[in-house]
Amino acid sequence: MILDPRRIEVLDEAMAEVLRRKTPAERLAIGFGLWRSARKMLRGQLASLHPEWDAARLDREVARRLSHGAV
C-alpha cells in the first residue's frame, strides 16, 4: 500500500472489503454509532471545560460544532 502524506486516514484493503459487504442499513448504523460517539465525547469535553454551562447550553454548542456553525 502506498501512503499519501496528504491523507490522514488509510483504510486497509481487508477492512474495505468488510465494509463493502455491509448492507446500506448496516453502513448507516455504523455511521450513526460514530456520530453518537463523537457527540458524547464532545459534550463531555465541553462539560469539563465549562462546568458553569447548563445542559441546554452544552447541547447548543455541541450542535453548533457538529454542524460546522449551521445551527
mmJSON file of the N, C-alpha and C atoms, coordinates in Angstrom:
{"data_MODEL":{"atom_site":{
"group_PDB":["ATOM","ATOM","ATOM","ATOM","ATOM","ATOM","ATOM","ATOM","ATOM","ATOM","ATOM","ATOM","ATOM","ATOM","ATOM","ATOM","ATOM","ATOM","ATOM","ATOM","ATOM","ATOM","ATOM","ATOM","ATOM","ATOM","ATOM","ATOM","ATOM","ATOM","ATOM","ATOM","ATOM","ATOM","ATOM","ATOM","ATOM","ATOM","ATOM","ATOM","ATOM","ATOM","ATOM","ATOM","ATOM","ATOM","ATOM","ATOM","ATOM","ATOM","ATOM","ATOM","ATOM","ATOM","ATOM","ATOM","ATOM","ATOM","ATOM","ATOM","ATOM","ATOM","ATOM","ATOM","ATOM","ATOM","ATOM","ATOM","ATOM","ATOM","ATOM","ATOM","ATOM","ATOM","ATOM","ATOM","ATOM","ATOM","ATOM","ATOM","ATOM","ATOM","ATOM","ATOM","ATOM","ATOM","ATOM","ATOM","ATOM","ATOM","ATOM","ATOM","ATOM","ATOM","ATOM","ATOM","ATOM","ATOM","ATOM","ATOM","ATOM","ATOM","ATOM","ATOM","ATOM","ATOM","ATOM","ATOM","ATOM","ATOM","ATOM","ATOM","ATOM","ATOM","ATOM","ATOM","ATOM","ATOM","ATOM","ATOM","ATOM","ATOM","ATOM","ATOM","ATOM","ATOM","ATOM","ATOM","ATOM","ATOM","ATOM","ATOM","ATOM","ATOM","ATOM","ATOM","ATOM","ATOM","ATOM","ATOM","ATOM","ATOM","ATOM","ATOM","ATOM","ATOM","ATOM","ATOM","ATOM","ATOM","ATOM","ATOM","ATOM","ATOM","ATOM","ATOM","ATOM","ATOM","ATOM","ATOM","ATOM","ATOM","ATOM","ATOM","ATOM","ATOM","ATOM","ATOM","ATOM","ATOM","ATOM","ATOM","ATOM","ATOM","ATOM","ATOM","ATOM","ATOM","ATOM","ATOM","ATOM","ATOM","ATOM","ATOM","ATOM","ATOM","ATOM","ATOM","ATOM","ATOM","ATOM","ATOM","ATOM","ATOM","ATOM","ATOM","ATOM","ATOM","ATOM","ATOM","ATOM","ATOM","ATOM","ATOM","ATOM","ATOM","ATOM","ATOM","ATOM","ATOM","ATOM","ATOM","ATOM"],
"id":[1,2,3,4,5,6,7,8,9,10,11,12,13,14,15,16,17,18,19,20,21,22,23,24,25,26,27,28,29,30,31,32,33,34,35,36,37,38,39,40,41,42,43,44,45,46,47,48,49,50,51,52,53,54,55,56,57,58,59,60,61,62,63,64,65,66,67,68,69,70,71,72,73,74,75,76,77,78,79,80,81,82,83,84,85,86,87,88,89,90,91,92,93,94,95,96,97,98,99,100,101,102,103,104,105,106,107,108,109,110,111,112,113,114,115,116,117,118,119,120,121,122,123,124,125,126,127,128,129,130,131,132,133,134,135,136,137,138,139,140,141,142,143,144,145,146,147,148,149,150,151,152,153,154,155,156,157,158,159,160,161,162,163,164,165,166,167,168,169,170,171,172,173,174,175,176,177,178,179,180,181,182,183,184,185,186,187,188,189,190,191,192,193,194,195,196,197,198,199,200,201,202,203,204,205,206,207,208,209,210,211,212,213],
"type_symbol":["N","C","C","N","C","C","N","C","C","N","C","C","N","C","C","N","C","C","N","C","C","N","C","C","N","C","C","N","C","C","N","C","C","N","C","C","N","C","C","N","C","C","N","C","C","N","C","C","N","C","C","N","C","C","N","C","C","N","C","C","N","C","C","N","C","C","N","C","C","N","C","C","N","C","C","N","C","C","N","C","C","N","C","C","N","C","C","N","C","C","N","C","C","N","C","C","N","C","C","N","C","C","N","C","C","N","C","C","N","C","C","N","C","C","N","C","C","N","C","C","N","C","C","N","C","C","N","C","C","N","C","C","N","C","C","N","C","C","N","C","C","N","C","C","N","C","C","N","C","C","N","C","C","N","C","C","N","C","C","N","C","C","N","C","C","N","C","C","N","C","C","N","C","C","N","C","C","N","C","C","N","C","C","N","C","C","N","C","C","N","C","C","N","C","C","N","C","C","N","C","C","N","C","C","N","C","C","N","C","C","N","C","C"],
"label_atom_id":["N","CA","C","N","CA","C","N","CA","C","N","CA","C","N","CA","C","N","CA","C","N","CA","C","N","CA","C","N","CA","C","N","CA","C","N","CA","C","N","CA","C","N","CA","C","N","CA","C","N","CA","C","N","CA","C","N","CA","C","N","CA","C","N","CA","C","N","CA","C","N","CA","C","N","CA","C","N","CA","C","N","CA","C","N","CA","C","N","CA","C","N","CA","C","N","CA","C","N","CA","C","N","CA","C","N","CA","C","N","CA","C","N","CA","C","N","CA","C","N","CA","C","N","CA","C","N","CA","C","N","CA","C","N","CA","C","N","CA","C","N","CA","C","N","CA","C","N","CA","C","N","CA","C","N","CA","C","N","CA","C","N","CA","C","N","CA","C","N","CA","C","N","CA","C","N","CA","C","N","CA","C","N","CA","C","N","CA","C","N","CA","C","N","CA","C","N","CA","C","N","CA","C","N","CA","C","N","CA","C","N","CA","C","N","CA","C","N","CA","C","N","CA","C","N","CA","C","N","CA","C","N","CA","C","N","CA","C","N","CA","C","N","CA","C","N","CA","C"],
"label_alt_id":[null,null,null,null,null,null,null,null,null,null,null,null,null,null,null,null,null,null,null,null,null,null,null,null,null,null,null,null,null,null,null,null,null,null,null,null,null,null,null,null,null,null,null,null,null,null,null,null,null,null,null,null,null,null,null,null,null,null,null,null,null,null,null,null,null,null,null,null,null,null,null,null,null,null,null,null,null,null,null,null,null,null,null,null,null,null,null,null,null,null,null,null,null,null,null,null,null,null,null,null,null,null,null,null,null,null,null,null,null,null,null,null,null,null,null,null,null,null,null,null,null,null,null,null,null,null,null,null,null,null,null,null,null,null,null,null,null,null,null,null,null,null,null,null,null,null,null,null,null,null,null,null,null,null,null,null,null,null,null,null,null,null,null,null,null,null,null,null,null,null,null,null,null,null,null,null,null,null,null,null,null,null,null,null,null,null,null,null,null,null,null,null,null,null,null,null,null,null,null,null,null,null,null,null,null,null,null,null,null,null,null,null,null],
"label_comp_id":["MET","MET","MET","ILE","ILE","ILE","LEU","LEU","LEU","ASP","ASP","ASP","PRO","PRO","PRO","ARG","ARG","ARG","ARG","ARG","ARG","ILE","ILE","ILE","GLU","GLU","GLU","VAL","VAL","VAL","LEU","LEU","LEU","ASP","ASP","ASP","GLU","GLU","GLU","ALA","ALA","ALA","MET","MET","MET","ALA","ALA","ALA","GLU","GLU","GLU","VAL","VAL","VAL","LEU","LEU","LEU","ARG","ARG","ARG","ARG","ARG","ARG","LYS","LYS","LYS","THR","THR","THR","PRO","PRO","PRO","ALA","ALA","ALA","GLU","GLU","GLU","ARG","ARG","ARG","LEU","LEU","LEU","ALA","ALA","ALA","ILE","ILE","ILE","GLY","GLY","GLY","PHE","PHE","PHE","GLY","GLY","GLY","LEU","LEU","LEU","TRP","TRP","TRP","ARG","ARG","ARG","SER","SER","SER","ALA","ALA","ALA","ARG","ARG","ARG","LYS","LYS","LYS","MET","MET","MET","LEU","LEU","LEU","ARG","ARG","ARG","GLY","GLY","GLY","GLN","GLN","GLN","LEU","LEU","LEU","ALA","ALA","ALA","SER","SER","SER","LEU","LEU","LEU","HIS","HIS","HIS","PRO","PRO","PRO","GLU","GLU","GLU","TRP","TRP","TRP","ASP","ASP","ASP","ALA","ALA","ALA","ALA","ALA","ALA","ARG","ARG","ARG","LEU","LEU","LEU","ASP","ASP","ASP","ARG","ARG","ARG","GLU","GLU","GLU","VAL","VAL","VAL","ALA","ALA","ALA","ARG","ARG","ARG","ARG","ARG","ARG","LEU","LEU","LEU","SER","SER","SER","HIS","HIS","HIS","GLY","GLY","GLY","ALA","ALA","ALA","VAL","VAL","VAL"],
"label_asym_id":["A","A","A","A","A","A","A","A","A","A","A","A","A","A","A","A","A","A","A","A","A","A","A","A","A","A","A","A","A","A","A","A","A","A","A","A","A","A","A","A","A","A","A","A","A","A","A","A","A","A","A","A","A","A","A","A","A","A","A","A","A","A","A","A","A","A","A","A","A","A","A","A","A","A","A","A","A","A","A","A","A","A","A","A","A","A","A","A","A","A","A","A","A","A","A","A","A","A","A","A","A","A","A","A","A","A","A","A","A","A","A","A","A","A","A","A","A","A","A","A","A","A","A","A","A","A","A","A","A","A","A","A","A","A","A","A","A","A","A","A","A","A","A","A","A","A","A","A","A","A","A","A","A","A","A","A","A","A","A","A","A","A","A","A","A","A","A","A","A","A","A","A","A","A","A","A","A","A","A","A","A","A","A","A","A","A","A","A","A","A","A","A","A","A","A","A","A","A","A","A","A","A","A","A","A","A","A","A","A","A","A","A","A"],
"label_entity_id":["1","1","1","1","1","1","1","1","1","1","1","1","1","1","1","1","1","1","1","1","1","1","1","1","1","1","1","1","1","1","1","1","1","1","1","1","1","1","1","1","1","1","1","1","1","1","1","1","1","1","1","1","1","1","1","1","1","1","1","1","1","1","1","1","1","1","1","1","1","1","1","1","1","1","1","1","1","1","1","1","1","1","1","1","1","1","1","1","1","1","1","1","1","1","1","1","1","1","1","1","1","1","1","1","1","1","1","1","1","1","1","1","1","1","1","1","1","1","1","1","1","1","1","1","1","1","1","1","1","1","1","1","1","1","1","1","1","1","1","1","1","1","1","1","1","1","1","1","1","1","1","1","1","1","1","1","1","1","1","1","1","1","1","1","1","1","1","1","1","1","1","1","1","1","1","1","1","1","1","1","1","1","1","1","1","1","1","1","1","1","1","1","1","1","1","1","1","1","1","1","1","1","1","1","1","1","1","1","1","1","1","1","1"],
"label_seq_id":[1,1,1,2,2,2,3,3,3,4,4,4,5,5,5,6,6,6,7,7,7,8,8,8,9,9,9,10,10,10,11,11,11,12,12,12,13,13,13,14,14,14,15,15,15,16,16,16,17,17,17,18,18,18,19,19,19,20,20,20,21,21,21,22,22,22,23,23,23,24,24,24,25,25,25,26,26,26,27,27,27,28,28,28,29,29,29,30,30,30,31,31,31,32,32,32,33,33,33,34,34,34,35,35,35,36,36,36,37,37,37,38,38,38,39,39,39,40,40,40,41,41,41,42,42,42,43,43,43,44,44,44,45,45,45,46,46,46,47,47,47,48,48,48,49,49,49,50,50,50,51,51,51,52,52,52,53,53,53,54,54,54,55,55,55,56,56,56,57,57,57,58,58,58,59,59,59,60,60,60,61,61,61,62,62,62,63,63,63,64,64,64,65,65,65,66,66,66,67,67,67,68,68,68,69,69,69,70,70,70,71,71,71],
"pdbx_PDB_ins_code":[null,null,null,null,null,null,null,null,null,null,null,null,null,null,null,null,null,null,null,null,null,null,null,null,null,null,null,null,null,null,null,null,null,null,null,null,null,null,null,null,null,null,null,null,null,null,null,null,null,null,null,null,null,null,null,null,null,null,null,null,null,null,null,null,null,null,null,null,null,null,null,null,null,null,null,null,null,null,null,null,null,null,null,null,null,null,null,null,null,null,null,null,null,null,null,null,null,null,null,null,null,null,null,null,null,null,null,null,null,null,null,null,null,null,null,null,null,null,null,null,null,null,null,null,null,null,null,null,null,null,null,null,null,null,null,null,null,null,null,null,null,null,null,null,null,null,null,null,null,null,null,null,null,null,null,null,null,null,null,null,null,null,null,null,null,null,null,null,null,null,null,null,null,null,null,null,null,null,null,null,null,null,null,null,null,null,null,null,null,null,null,null,null,null,null,null,null,null,null,null,null,null,null,null,null,null,null,null,null,null,null,null,null],
"Cartn_x":[0.85,0.0,0.894,0.617,1.37,0.691,1.46,0.913,1.048,-0.007,-0.046,-0.021,1.029,1.123,0.027,-0.741,-1.842,-3.104,-3.114,-4.304,-4.067,-5.056,-4.96,-5.223,-6.226,-6.628,-6.207,-5.913,-5.6,-6.439,-7.235,-8.108,-7.448,-7.245,-6.68,-7.628,-7.087,-7.921,-8.842,-8.365,-9.211,-10.408,-10.177,-11.278,-12.222,-11.674,-12.511,-13.438,-12.939,-13.76,-14.877,-14.562,-15.593,-16.702,-16.321,-17.317,-18.115,-17.48,-18.206,-19.301,-19.102,-20.078,-21.256,-21.166,-22.251,-23.417,-24.607,-25.777,-25.797,-26.548,-26.67,-27.155,-28.094,-28.591,-27.489,-26.653,-25.549,-24.533,-24.248,-23.299,-23.862,-25.16,-25.787,-25.726,-25.959,-25.9,-24.495,-23.486,-22.098,-21.855,-22.277,-22.092,-22.816,-24.038,-24.793,-24.11,-23.564,-22.831,-21.607,-20.913,-19.757,-20.203,-21.341,-21.886,-22.224,-22.916,-23.277,-22.022,-21.019,-19.774,-19.095,-19.023,-18.412,-19.176,-20.507,-21.339,-21.107,-21.058,-20.861,-19.485,-18.458,-17.108,-17.01,-17.59,-17.558,-18.316,-19.484,-20.278,-19.529,-18.875,-18.099,-16.94,-16.259,-15.137,-15.623,-16.703,-17.235,-17.719,-18.337,-18.813,-17.646,-16.532,-15.381,-14.705,-14.741,-14.133,-15.021,-16.339,-17.297,-18.314,-17.883,-18.81,-19.978,-19.863,-20.934,-22.067,-21.848,-22.875,-23.936,-25.205,-26.288,-26.438,-27.317,-27.48,-27.89,-28.764,-29.221,-28.072,-27.236,-26.077,-25.107,-24.863,-23.988,-24.546,-25.834,-26.456,-26.373,-26.578,-26.475,-25.061,-24.076,-22.683,-22.268,-22.704,-22.419,-23.04,-24.29,-24.972,-24.258,-23.842,-23.145,-21.854,-21.091,-19.804,-19.957,-20.898,-21.06,-21.703,-22.37,-22.979,-22.081,-20.87,-19.937,-20.552,-21.325,-21.883,-23.231,-23.781,-25.068,-26.234,-26.069,-27.144,-26.829],
"Cartn_y":[-1.178,0.0,1.238,2.155,3.401,4.427,5.014,6.018,7.404,8.171,9.537,10.474,11.283,12.156,13.206,13.414,14.38,13.791,12.473,11.814,11.482,11.76,11.465,9.99,9.455,8.082,7.177,5.95,4.946,3.728,3.274,2.134,0.887,-0.078,-1.349,-2.025,-2.681,-3.31,-4.379,-5.12,-6.145,-5.497,-4.381,-3.679,-3.077,-2.567,-2.027,-3.108,-4.318,-5.421,-5.757,-5.74,-5.981,-4.943,-3.684,-2.615,-2.71,-3.139,-3.309,-4.361,-5.342,-6.424,-6.042,-4.928,-4.477,-3.969,-4.145,-3.594,-2.081,-1.357,0.084,0.387,-0.398,-0.173,-0.401,-1.402,-1.658,-0.526,-0.016,1.097,2.351,2.599,3.736,3.577,2.356,2.097,2.36,1.967,2.226,3.734,4.44,5.893,6.587,6.149,6.754,6.487,5.289,4.98,5.879,6.137,7.042,8.46,8.877,10.21,10.341,9.325,9.35,9.398,8.629,8.605,9.978,10.596,11.921,12.941,12.877,13.807,13.638,12.387,12.11,12.603,12.347,12.796,14.316,14.974,16.431,17.04,16.503,17.03,16.87,15.721,15.509,16.474,16.708,17.657,19.069,19.477,20.819,20.96,19.925,19.974,20.11,19.461,19.57,20.932,21.511,22.83,23.963,23.741,24.785,24.228,23.97,23.402,24.328,25.596,26.551,26.482,25.814,25.711,24.703,25.05,24.092,23.145,22.166,21.142,21.752,22.746,23.37,24.066,24.759,25.446,24.44,23.343,22.298,21.732,21.443,20.884,21.843,23.127,24.114,24.168,24.139,24.22,22.955,21.807,20.553,20.605,21.027,21.115,22.097,23.226,24.227,23.653,22.993,22.459,21.311,20.423,19.288,19.676,20.816,21.273,22.3,22.499,23.485,24.884,25.192,26.527,26.739,25.734,25.9,25.988,25.488,25.504,26.578],
"Cartn_z":[0.0,0.0,0.0,-0.882,-0.963,-0.06,0.832,1.743,1.127,1.229,0.72,1.922,2.085,3.27,3.358,2.272,2.308,2.904,3.148,3.701,5.16,5.991,7.414,7.671,7.033,7.285,6.13,6.471,5.47,5.803,4.855,5.079,4.513,5.372,4.97,3.977,2.957,1.927,2.517,3.516,4.146,4.841,5.502,6.169,5.134,4.044,2.98,2.437,2.299,1.808,2.792,4.072,5.095,4.967,4.812,4.705,3.409,2.331,1.063,1.173,2.017,2.171,3.069,3.748,4.61,3.754,4.273,3.594,3.83,3.02,3.266,4.696,5.192,6.552,7.582,7.366,8.303,8.266,7.073,6.969,7.629,7.464,8.146,9.662,10.141,11.586,12.114,11.366,11.771,11.833,10.784,10.752,11.892,12.179,13.272,14.609,14.774,16.0,16.163,15.075,15.122,15.483,14.917,15.208,16.698,17.233,18.662,19.531,19.152,19.92,19.903,18.727,18.613,19.437,19.378,20.14,21.637,22.086,23.51,23.984,23.191,23.571,23.587,22.573,22.512,23.682,23.985,25.101,26.426,26.606,27.828,27.948,26.85,26.856,27.171,26.52,26.774,28.217,28.745,30.134,31.099,30.801,31.702,31.579,30.381,30.182,30.691,30.694,31.078,32.079,33.297,34.285,34.617,34.279,34.564,33.535,32.411,31.38,31.787,31.526,31.792,30.593,30.713,29.675,28.338,28.37,27.132,26.409,27.179,26.582,25.98,26.688,26.167,24.865,24.854,23.653,22.467,22.715,21.631,21.071,21.949,21.492,20.74,21.221,20.512,19.124,19.031,17.74,16.814,17.353,16.541,15.98,16.826,16.369,15.379,15.655,14.759,13.418,13.393,12.142,11.449,11.969,11.421,11.409,12.459,12.602,11.95,11.299,10.612,11.578,12.792,13.795,14.813],
"occupancy":[1.0,1.0,1.0,1.0,1.0,1.0,1.0,1.0,1.0,1.0,1.0,1.0,1.0,1.0,1.0,1.0,1.0,1.0,1.0,1.0,1.0,1.0,1.0,1.0,1.0,1.0,1.0,1.0,1.0,1.0,1.0,1.0,1.0,1.0,1.0,1.0,1.0,1.0,1.0,1.0,1.0,1.0,1.0,1.0,1.0,1.0,1.0,1.0,1.0,1.0,1.0,1.0,1.0,1.0,1.0,1.0,1.0,1.0,1.0,1.0,1.0,1.0,1.0,1.0,1.0,1.0,1.0,1.0,1.0,1.0,1.0,1.0,1.0,1.0,1.0,1.0,1.0,1.0,1.0,1.0,1.0,1.0,1.0,1.0,1.0,1.0,1.0,1.0,1.0,1.0,1.0,1.0,1.0,1.0,1.0,1.0,1.0,1.0,1.0,1.0,1.0,1.0,1.0,1.0,1.0,1.0,1.0,1.0,1.0,1.0,1.0,1.0,1.0,1.0,1.0,1.0,1.0,1.0,1.0,1.0,1.0,1.0,1.0,1.0,1.0,1.0,1.0,1.0,1.0,1.0,1.0,1.0,1.0,1.0,1.0,1.0,1.0,1.0,1.0,1.0,1.0,1.0,1.0,1.0,1.0,1.0,1.0,1.0,1.0,1.0,1.0,1.0,1.0,1.0,1.0,1.0,1.0,1.0,1.0,1.0,1.0,1.0,1.0,1.0,1.0,1.0,1.0,1.0,1.0,1.0,1.0,1.0,1.0,1.0,1.0,1.0,1.0,1.0,1.0,1.0,1.0,1.0,1.0,1.0,1.0,1.0,1.0,1.0,1.0,1.0,1.0,1.0,1.0,1.0,1.0,1.0,1.0,1.0,1.0,1.0,1.0,1.0,1.0,1.0,1.0,1.0,1.0,1.0,1.0,1.0,1.0,1.0,1.0],
"B_iso_or_equiv":[0.0,0.0,0.0,0.0,0.0,0.0,0.0,0.0,0.0,0.0,0.0,0.0,0.0,0.0,0.0,0.0,0.0,0.0,0.0,0.0,0.0,0.0,0.0,0.0,0.0,0.0,0.0,0.0,0.0,0.0,0.0,0.0,0.0,0.0,0.0,0.0,0.0,0.0,0.0,0.0,0.0,0.0,0.0,0.0,0.0,0.0,0.0,0.0,0.0,0.0,0.0,0.0,0.0,0.0,0.0,0.0,0.0,0.0,0.0,0.0,0.0,0.0,0.0,0.0,0.0,0.0,0.0,0.0,0.0,0.0,0.0,0.0,0.0,0.0,0.0,0.0,0.0,0.0,0.0,0.0,0.0,0.0,0.0,0.0,0.0,0.0,0.0,0.0,0.0,0.0,0.0,0.0,0.0,0.0,0.0,0.0,0.0,0.0,0.0,0.0,0.0,0.0,0.0,0.0,0.0,0.0,0.0,0.0,0.0,0.0,0.0,0.0,0.0,0.0,0.0,0.0,0.0,0.0,0.0,0.0,0.0,0.0,0.0,0.0,0.0,0.0,0.0,0.0,0.0,0.0,0.0,0.0,0.0,0.0,0.0,0.0,0.0,0.0,0.0,0.0,0.0,0.0,0.0,0.0,0.0,0.0,0.0,0.0,0.0,0.0,0.0,0.0,0.0,0.0,0.0,0.0,0.0,0.0,0.0,0.0,0.0,0.0,0.0,0.0,0.0,0.0,0.0,0.0,0.0,0.0,0.0,0.0,0.0,0.0,0.0,0.0,0.0,0.0,0.0,0.0,0.0,0.0,0.0,0.0,0.0,0.0,0.0,0.0,0.0,0.0,0.0,0.0,0.0,0.0,0.0,0.0,0.0,0.0,0.0,0.0,0.0,0.0,0.0,0.0,0.0,0.0,0.0,0.0,0.0,0.0,0.0,0.0,0.0],
"pdbx_formal_charge":[null,null,null,null,null,null,null,null,null,null,null,null,null,null,null,null,null,null,null,null,null,null,null,null,null,null,null,null,null,null,null,null,null,null,null,null,null,null,null,null,null,null,null,null,null,null,null,null,null,null,null,null,null,null,null,null,null,null,null,null,null,null,null,null,null,null,null,null,null,null,null,null,null,null,null,null,null,null,null,null,null,null,null,null,null,null,null,null,null,null,null,null,null,null,null,null,null,null,null,null,null,null,null,null,null,null,null,null,null,null,null,null,null,null,null,null,null,null,null,null,null,null,null,null,null,null,null,null,null,null,null,null,null,null,null,null,null,null,null,null,null,null,null,null,null,null,null,null,null,null,null,null,null,null,null,null,null,null,null,null,null,null,null,null,null,null,null,null,null,null,null,null,null,null,null,null,null,null,null,null,null,null,null,null,null,null,null,null,null,null,null,null,null,null,null,null,null,null,null,null,null,null,null,null,null,null,null,null,null,null,null,null,null],
"auth_seq_id":[1,1,1,2,2,2,3,3,3,4,4,4,5,5,5,6,6,6,7,7,7,8,8,8,9,9,9,10,10,10,11,11,11,12,12,12,13,13,13,14,14,14,15,15,15,16,16,16,17,17,17,18,18,18,19,19,19,20,20,20,21,21,21,22,22,22,23,23,23,24,24,24,25,25,25,26,26,26,27,27,27,28,28,28,29,29,29,30,30,30,31,31,31,32,32,32,33,33,33,34,34,34,35,35,35,36,36,36,37,37,37,38,38,38,39,39,39,40,40,40,41,41,41,42,42,42,43,43,43,44,44,44,45,45,45,46,46,46,47,47,47,48,48,48,49,49,49,50,50,50,51,51,51,52,52,52,53,53,53,54,54,54,55,55,55,56,56,56,57,57,57,58,58,58,59,59,59,60,60,60,61,61,61,62,62,62,63,63,63,64,64,64,65,65,65,66,66,66,67,67,67,68,68,68,69,69,69,70,70,70,71,71,71],
"auth_comp_id":["MET","MET","MET","ILE","ILE","ILE","LEU","LEU","LEU","ASP","ASP","ASP","PRO","PRO","PRO","ARG","ARG","ARG","ARG","ARG","ARG","ILE","ILE","ILE","GLU","GLU","GLU","VAL","VAL","VAL","LEU","LEU","LEU","ASP","ASP","ASP","GLU","GLU","GLU","ALA","ALA","ALA","MET","MET","MET","ALA","ALA","ALA","GLU","GLU","GLU","VAL","VAL","VAL","LEU","LEU","LEU","ARG","ARG","ARG","ARG","ARG","ARG","LYS","LYS","LYS","THR","THR","THR","PRO","PRO","PRO","ALA","ALA","ALA","GLU","GLU","GLU","ARG","ARG","ARG","LEU","LEU","LEU","ALA","ALA","ALA","ILE","ILE","ILE","GLY","GLY","GLY","PHE","PHE","PHE","GLY","GLY","GLY","LEU","LEU","LEU","TRP","TRP","TRP","ARG","ARG","ARG","SER","SER","SER","ALA","ALA","ALA","ARG","ARG","ARG","LYS","LYS","LYS","MET","MET","MET","LEU","LEU","LEU","ARG","ARG","ARG","GLY","GLY","GLY","GLN","GLN","GLN","LEU","LEU","LEU","ALA","ALA","ALA","SER","SER","SER","LEU","LEU","LEU","HIS","HIS","HIS","PRO","PRO","PRO","GLU","GLU","GLU","TRP","TRP","TRP","ASP","ASP","ASP","ALA","ALA","ALA","ALA","ALA","ALA","ARG","ARG","ARG","LEU","LEU","LEU","ASP","ASP","ASP","ARG","ARG","ARG","GLU","GLU","GLU","VAL","VAL","VAL","ALA","ALA","ALA","ARG","ARG","ARG","ARG","ARG","ARG","LEU","LEU","LEU","SER","SER","SER","HIS","HIS","HIS","GLY","GLY","GLY","ALA","ALA","ALA","VAL","VAL","VAL"],
"auth_asym_id":["A","A","A","A","A","A","A","A","A","A","A","A","A","A","A","A","A","A","A","A","A","A","A","A","A","A","A","A","A","A","A","A","A","A","A","A","A","A","A","A","A","A","A","A","A","A","A","A","A","A","A","A","A","A","A","A","A","A","A","A","A","A","A","A","A","A","A","A","A","A","A","A","A","A","A","A","A","A","A","A","A","A","A","A","A","A","A","A","A","A","A","A","A","A","A","A","A","A","A","A","A","A","A","A","A","A","A","A","A","A","A","A","A","A","A","A","A","A","A","A","A","A","A","A","A","A","A","A","A","A","A","A","A","A","A","A","A","A","A","A","A","A","A","A","A","A","A","A","A","A","A","A","A","A","A","A","A","A","A","A","A","A","A","A","A","A","A","A","A","A","A","A","A","A","A","A","A","A","A","A","A","A","A","A","A","A","A","A","A","A","A","A","A","A","A","A","A","A","A","A","A","A","A","A","A","A","A","A","A","A","A","A","A"],
"auth_atom_id":["N","CA","C","N","CA","C","N","CA","C","N","CA","C","N","CA","C","N","CA","C","N","CA","C","N","CA","C","N","CA","C","N","CA","C","N","CA","C","N","CA","C","N","CA","C","N","CA","C","N","CA","C","N","CA","C","N","CA","C","N","CA","C","N","CA","C","N","CA","C","N","CA","C","N","CA","C","N","CA","C","N","CA","C","N","CA","C","N","CA","C","N","CA","C","N","CA","C","N","CA","C","N","CA","C","N","CA","C","N","CA","C","N","CA","C","N","CA","C","N","CA","C","N","CA","C","N","CA","C","N","CA","C","N","CA","C","N","CA","C","N","CA","C","N","CA","C","N","CA","C","N","CA","C","N","CA","C","N","CA","C","N","CA","C","N","CA","C","N","CA","C","N","CA","C","N","CA","C","N","CA","C","N","CA","C","N","CA","C","N","CA","C","N","CA","C","N","CA","C","N","CA","C","N","CA","C","N","CA","C","N","CA","C","N","CA","C","N","CA","C","N","CA","C","N","CA","C","N","CA","C","N","CA","C","N","CA","C","N","CA","C","N","CA","C","N","CA","C"],
"pdbx_PDB_model_num":[1,1,1,1,1,1,1,1,1,1,1,1,1,1,1,1,1,1,1,1,1,1,1,1,1,1,1,1,1,1,1,1,1,1,1,1,1,1,1,1,1,1,1,1,1,1,1,1,1,1,1,1,1,1,1,1,1,1,1,1,1,1,1,1,1,1,1,1,1,1,1,1,1,1,1,1,1,1,1,1,1,1,1,1,1,1,1,1,1,1,1,1,1,1,1,1,1,1,1,1,1,1,1,1,1,1,1,1,1,1,1,1,1,1,1,1,1,1,1,1,1,1,1,1,1,1,1,1,1,1,1,1,1,1,1,1,1,1,1,1,1,1,1,1,1,1,1,1,1,1,1,1,1,1,1,1,1,1,1,1,1,1,1,1,1,1,1,1,1,1,1,1,1,1,1,1,1,1,1,1,1,1,1,1,1,1,1,1,1,1,1,1,1,1,1,1,1,1,1,1,1,1,1,1,1,1,1,1,1,1,1,1,1]
}}}
